[in-house]
Amino acid sequence: MKKIILVNIMILLIVVAVNAQPTVSTDPKVFTAEDEITLTVDVTGTSLEGHTGDVWIWSWIAEGCSSDCDAPTNVDPAGEAAEDAKMTRSENDPNVYTITFIPQVFFNKSPAELQRLGFKLKSQSWGDGKETDTDAFLSIAPLTFTPVVNRVFPNKATEDDVVTLYLDQKLSDSPEVKYELADFSVEVNAYDESDQQLGDAFVADMVNEGNGLHQIRIIPSYSIPNVSEDIASIKYIFTSKDDADIQTQEFQLVFLDLK
């Protein structure tokens, strides 16, 4: 029995190691396709931990793209054509890397084509087996209003602002959500800088404005129960009030840090 338990523990540790996620942050936290951003990635716990060679970012357009979705710098093995994708290793921590870029320039795409980016970090060649083990994603704020299944007003806010969350069923890719006749509720959870959940979930009914549009106004620092720390972001999901299995994907709003 002890041997079986030991084997199970070892398998669990292997699974955790394989699925290790990098820690990701951007400056500024909220940005458009035309903004210059600095992306910081801590690869501790991934296959890149302790790597001493050069590291590159491999990135793609993860939403709303039908062709040429890879960044022009996605070249393997990485060479001169990928020079703009080379990461800078931190002098204080060899497992922390940064890169500064403007999404529109980096992808050579119009801002309207850049809604959500996916990326990994890797060594010079995929054959090295040195990479961040899971995909990471960055959401890009639109320059102007564009109809989407979920939008937020304002899209740049602090935890103390009044924020309106919208659900437009008509624009959903899920037929179950798009044609659902019932009203919707929302569940909102708060998270700190380390993406650790704070307090309890806030659950409330959406206001049905007709024609498939639903909305709710919240003040995150006030509305979400039992939160005593600063809220860095919220994640939320919309659910049919008649059928809990009919849900949207999970959405996220990252707050401005003005403190």
ABEGO torsion letter per residue (X at the ends): XAAAAAAAAAAAAAAAAAABBBBBBBOBABBBAABBBBBBBBABGBAABGBABBBBBBBBBABGBABGABBAABBOBBBAAAAAABBBBBAABAABBBBBBBAAAAAGBBAAABABBBBBBBBABAAAGBBBABBBBBBBBBABBBBBABBBOBABBBAABBBBBBBBAAABABAAAAABABBBBBBBBBBBAAGBBBEBBBBBBBBBAEGGBBBBBBBAAAABBGBABBBABBBBBBBBAABAABBBBBBBBBBBBAX
